[in-house]
Amino acid sequence: MSGLRKAKKYDWKDSNLALFGSDTEKNIKKESAATEPAWQKAGQEVGIQIWRIVNFKVTQWPKEDYGKFYNGDSYIILNTYKEDDEEELQYDVHFWIGSQSTQDEYGTAAYKTVELDTFLNDKPVQHREVQGFESDMFKSYFKTITIMKGGADTGFRKVKPEEYTPRLLHFSGTRKNVEVREVTRNKKSLNSGDVFILDHGLKIYQWNGSGSNKDERMKAMQFLIQLKSERNGRPNTETLDEGSTEPGHDFFKSLDEEDDGDDDVSGFVAQDDQKELYRLSDASGQLNYKLEKKGDVSMGDFDTKDVFLLDTKKSLFVWIGKGASEAERRNAMGYAHNFLQKTNHPLVPVCCLAEGGRQDAQFQMAIAA
């Protein structure tokens, strides 16, 4: 993982997040955002930019690793684009939380996302992404999303080849969505329906399950070719088919890692799929979420003077009315976190958007779904 491995791991329901929702965040100023070196070239042209959080600092993520994420780290992703027939730049900024990321990393990523939003004159739409529950918008940025264990400091380019810890990568899905995830390097991780790559650094194996589909095999082959290219052609590669590989092959001899249970986030699901609309209120002196409606929701249920949370059980939207205060707009992500840590499904992606903004169409689709 990153340099904060001794720090407390992020608990999905822990509300004690460094800097998140504090007076420091609420009072953030443009001047402080301008002093962050990482933002000096942020959002100047169309495209994706990614940064990783390291020891409370924002560090640039190599372009060749875009789409690769480590479960022990947190990242900030900025998508800069133009609408059709418009010259003005538009932005979506996401922070992504690995399941083994620390509180410090998550808190810093959340705080720095607000800072980047401020630097870009409050134009970006803010999003929170969590490992295994990424939004469709986030997934659309990458041909493949690969989730690996540990932190970026354990990657091939950070250690000597002979010291590289082997990784077993699992490829599953169909053409539009082949997921790549590191699993325990153990024979029990293999299954006949999917494809696996065993990465030894300078020796790479592709193992094709007998029931795997052509999309999984093609994606794995492309991934293998890319790995070899990134390492200047140094690795030797071998493709193996289930049923035609001897049990004593070196591939199987390497599958001896003790089972660590992998990342299990499957238990974080909502009890039902009914939409719920909440109005944000601080009339009592404390932040409260008042349930306004359950079931079908329409735009007529929203009041331009207030802040609302729409929980679709698959995503959470924070809707900021035009009459809401600047402080309410700036703290939208904090409202979402405070709400989610009281629910049974904190892993949904979050989108914070203003009334009348360019995300209105997406929001209305979520309401109608």
N, C-alpha and C positions, 0 to 999 in steps of 0.2 A: 504494500500500500504506500501511500505517500508518507511524508515526514511526521505525520500525526498519529502513527500506529498505536502509541501508548495512550492516546486520548480515548475518552469514552465513545463507544460505537453509537451511531445514531439509532435511537429507539423511535420507531414509526409514530408512537403516540406521545413522545416526550415534548412538552411545550417549553422546556427550559433551554432555548436555543440562543447561542451567542449572538448578540446584536439584533436579533430578530424581534421587531416590534418595540424596540427600546426608544428612548428619547433621542438617542443618537440617530437612529434611522428616521424617525419622524421629522427631525429637524435638518435632514441632510440638505446641503446647499450645492449649487452649481460649482462654486469655487473648489470644494473638496473633490468633486467628481473630476474636475479638470486637472487635478494633480496626479491622477492615476495614470502611470505610463502606458498601461495596457490599452487604454481607451483612445490614445492619440490617433490611431488609424482605424478606429472602429466605425463601421457604417458609412464609409466614404464612397464605396462602390457596390454594385449588385453582387451578391454572393453570400456564402456561409463563412462565418468566423467562429472559432472555438477556442476557449480558454479553460485551463484546469486550475483548481485551487490547490496551492502548495504552501503549507505553513502560513496561512492567512493571506497569501499573496496570489494575485492573478497572473498566471503564466501562459504563454502562447502554446497551443497544442499543434503539433506538426500536421501539415495538410495531408501528408501521406497516411496519417492515422485517423482521418475524419471517418466517422462511422464506427470506430473502435472505442469501447468504453470499459474501464475497470471497475469492478463492483466495490472497490475500496476507496473510490475517489468521487468528487463532485465536479461538475463542469458547467460552464456558461456557453450558450450557443446563440449567436445572433444571425438572423436571416435578413438580409437587406435586399429589397426588390422594388420594382416599379409596377404600378397598375397599368393596364392597357391605355395607350395614348396619353400617358402622363409622364412628366419628367421628374416630378418630386419623388424622392426616395421614401420608402415605407419600411417599417421594421417589425419583426417579431423577435422577442428575446426570451429564451428558455433557460432555466437551470435544471440540470439533471442530477439526481441523487442516486448513487450506488447503494445497494442494500447493506454494504459493510462500511459505508462512509461514516466519519465521526460527526458528532454534534458540531465541533468547531468548523469542519469543512462545509457542512450543510448551512450553518448559520452565516458563514462568510459568503457562500455562493448566493444565498438569499439577499443579503445586504448589498453585495456588489451588483446584483441584478438591478436593484433599485437605483444604485449609483449610475449604472450604465444608462438606464432609462432617463435619469436626470441629465446626464451628459448629452443625450440625443434629444433634448428639449421636450421630454415627456411624450414623445411620439410613439415609441414602441408599445405593442401589446405584450403584456407579461404572461408567461406560462411557467408552471411547475411540472416537471416530468419525473417519474420515479421508475426505477428498473423493473421491467416486466409489465408495466402498465402505461407505456408511452402513448401519446396521442397520435392519431393518423397524420396530423400536420407534421409532427416531429419525424415520424418514420419516412415521410415523403422526401426529406432532405437527403437521404442516403440510399444507395443501391442495396446495401446490406448493413444491418446493425449487428455488431459482434460484441458480446459481453464476456469479459475475461475476469478471472479471479485475481485478487490482490490489488496492487496499485501499479501505476505506470513505471515506477522505479524497478519493477521486476521484469520488464519487457526485454526483448532480445537486444535492442540497441543500448541498454543500460548495464548489461553484464557481459562478462567474457563468455564466448560460446560454450566453453567447457563447464561453465558454472550455471548455464541456463537451465531453469527448472522446466521439464517437459510439460506440455499442456495437451489435454484431450478435448477437442472441439466437436460439438454435436450439431449437425445440420438437419433440420426438419421443416417440412412445410411444402408449399406449392410455389409455382413460378413467381407469383406476385408477392409472396411473403415467405421466403425461406429464412427461418431464424437460425442464428449461430450463437451458441452459448457454451462456455467452458463447463465441463462436468468433471466429476472425480475420475482420475486416471485409474480406473478399475474395470475388470471384465464385466462386472455387473452393470456398468453404465452402457454397454453395447446393447443394441437391439436390431433385429433383422429388418425393421421397417425404415431405418434411417441410415445416414452416412456420417462417418466420423473421420477427423483428421488428427493424427498424433504428431505433434510438433516437438521434435527434439532439438530444434535450433539449426543444426547442420544436416539433419536427416528428418525427412517428413514423409509420413505414410498417410495414404487415403484408403480407408476401409469402407467398402460398399456393402451394406446389408442386402441380403437376397431380395427383400421386398421393398427396397428403396426406389423412389421414382427418379425419372430422368432430370427433373428440375433440381433435386437435392444433389445428384451426382455432378451435374453441370456447375452448380454454385460452388460445390466443394473443389472441383477442378480449377475453377477460376480463382478461388481463394488461394489454392496451393500455388498456382502460377504467380499470383501477386506476391505471396510470401517470398518465393524464390527470387523474384525481381528486386524486392526491397532489400534482400541480402546479397545483392550483386551476383546472383547465380551460383552462390557457393553451396547451398544445400543439395544433397542427393534426394531424389523423390522416388516413391514406389507406390503403385496402386494395387490394392488387394481386394479380392472378391470373397465374400463369405461362402464357405463350402469348398473353396479351392486353395485355402491357405493352411499349411501345416500347423498343428497346435503348438509346436515348438518354435515357431517363427519369432524373431526378435520383437515384432509388433506386440505379441501377446506377453512376452517376457517383461515388457515395459509397463504393463497394466497392473502395477503392484501397489498403487497408492492407497492408503487407508481411507475408507469411506468417511467423508466429512459431512454428509447430508446435503451438500450444495446449498443454493439459495432457495428456500421454500417460502414463497409469498402467496401460495395458492389459497391459504386460509383467510386471507383478507378480502372478503366479499360481503356485499350488502345482503340484508335479510330479505329484501324485496326489490322490485324494479320500478316502483312508483316514483314519479317525479315529486319533489318537495320544494316549495318556494318559501324562503325566509326573508323577512325584513330585518335589517340591522337597526338596533335601537340602543341608545345610551341614556335614555331618559331617566333611568334610576341611578345614574352615576356609574354604572357598570355596563360593560358590553354584553348585550343580549341578542339572541337570534329568535325572533318571533315567527312561528309557523303561520304563514298566510294561506297556503293552499296545498293540497295533496292530490295528486292525479293530474288531469289535463290542465295545462297552463297556457295562457295567451298573453300577448304583449299588453293587453288592456289591464293585466294584473299588476303592472309595474307603475311606480310613481316617480316622476322625474326629480322629485326633491330628495329621494332617499337612495340607499344602497340595498341591493337585494342579492341573495345567494340562491341560485338555481342548482339543486342537486339532482342530476339525472341518474345517479347511482353508477354511471359509467364515466361521467365527467362532472366537474364542479365549475360553474360560471359565477364570477363576481361581477354584477352589473352595477355600474356607477352612474346614477342619474345626473343630468346636466346641472341640477340644483344642489348636488352634493358638494361638500367643501373640498378644498385642495388636500387637506390632511386625510380625508376619507379616501380620495383617489390614490394618494401615495401609500396608504396602508392597506390596500386591497388584498395583497398576498398575505399579510398578517391576519386579516379577518378570515381568510380561507383556512389558514393553518389552525387558528384557534377553534374554528368550527369543526374541522376534520378530526382533530385530536379527541373530540368527544363522541365520534361516531364509530361504527364497526367496519368502515371501509376507507381508511386514510390513504390508500394507494392510488386513488383516481387522479388523472391529470387535472390541472387547474388552469383556467383561462380568466384573466382579469380584463374587462373591456368597458369602454365608456359608451353611454347612450349616443346614438347617432354616428358612431365610428364605423370604420370600414369592416369590422367584424360582425356587423349587424346581421348580415345574411347567414353567416355560420351559426349565430346565436338563434335566429328564427328557425333554422333547420333543426337545431337541438330541441327547441320547444315543440315543434311539430312531430318529431320522431316518436 
